[in-house]
Structures are given as structure tokens and as C-alpha cells.
């Protein structure tokens, strides 16, 4: 192998290593999780963080911040299922918004093309 190939492979290796998510190599919710919270605290939850199962942690982890404390939520509890449903709704809404934006940006171009063709 020539030196250019070695340098290229080294750069690719470094880039791949940098692209890996910075996640610890163990489950974050080892000390148990909550199944419910008070209704007034439910409104104060910041955006929950979802960690999908991986080779380091085989279960789904849902992490929220309540009153400056990090809490894990049991994904099988009613609260965990509620958070998962809300996440799914937000993802669907984001896809719908993206599609609508794409259609709006494409429509003027189509009108322009029709006018130019006449």
C-alpha cells in the first residue's frame, strides 16, 4: 500500500470513530424508574430523552428532568406509554409539516413552468 492509501484509510477510521454517538457503555436507568408523577409536575417536563435498545443496554430508556433532577421512566408504565405516544405524534406532525413545506415550495415552480411553456 502506498502512503496516500494509508493516510486515506486513517482519515476514514478517525471520521467513523468521531461519528459514533457519545453514549455510555451501560444502561443509564440502573437505579430503578418512576411509573407516575403528580399532574402539576407533568406539565413541567422538558423534552424527554429516549434511548433505544442497543448492544450496551438491551431495554428502552426514557429519561426526563423534574425540578432539576434526572428521573428514569418505566417504558411499560402509563406515563412511559404516554410519553412514547406523544413522541410518535410529534414525529408524525414533523413529517406532515415537512411534506407540506416541500409541496408549498414546489408549487410555485410548477406554476412558473406552466406559464413559461405557454
ZIFEN-V107646 format. One record per residue. RES is the residue in one small letter. D_CENTER is the distance of its C-alpha to the mean C-alpha in Angstrom with 2 decimals. Layout:
RES,D_CENTER  RES,D_CENTER
This chain:
x,40.57  x,41.18  x,39.63  x,37.46  x,35.75  x,35.23  x,33.74  x,31.41  x,30.21  x,29.79  x,27.67  x,25.44  x,25.12  x,24.21  x,21.57  x,19.97  x,20.13  x,18.56  x,15.56  x,14.69  x,11.85  x,13.79  x,13.43  x,16.62  x,18.55  x,18.86  x,17.35  x,16.56  x,17.99  x,21.46  x,23.48  x,22.71  x,20.58  x,21.48  x,21.98  x,22.93  x,23.35  x,25.83  x,25.22  x,25.68  x,23.01  x,20.52  x,20.74  x,20.07  x,16.68  x,14.27  x,10.60  x,9.87  x,7.69  x,6.96  x,8.36  x,9.26  x,12.97  x,14.22  x,17.72  x,17.71  x,16.74  x,17.45  x,15.97  x,12.77  x,12.47  x,11.59  x,12.53  x,13.95  x,16.48  x,19.84  x,22.78  x,21.54  x,21.08  x,18.04  x,18.16  x,16.69  x,16.67  x,18.19  x,15.93  x,19.30  x,20.65  x,20.96  x,18.69  x,15.94  x,16.50  x,16.56  x,13.17  x,11.78  x,13.95  x,12.89  x,9.19  x,10.78  x,13.16  x,10.91  x,9.28  x,12.97  x,14.25  x,12.17  x,13.52  x,16.90  x,17.03  x,16.28  x,18.99  x,21.37  x,21.04  x,21.74  x,24.67  x,26.06  x,26.06  x,27.70  x,30.37  x,32.42  x,32.62  x,33.94  x,36.49  x,37.52  x,38.04  x,40.19  x,42.28  x,42.75  x,43.91  x,46.65
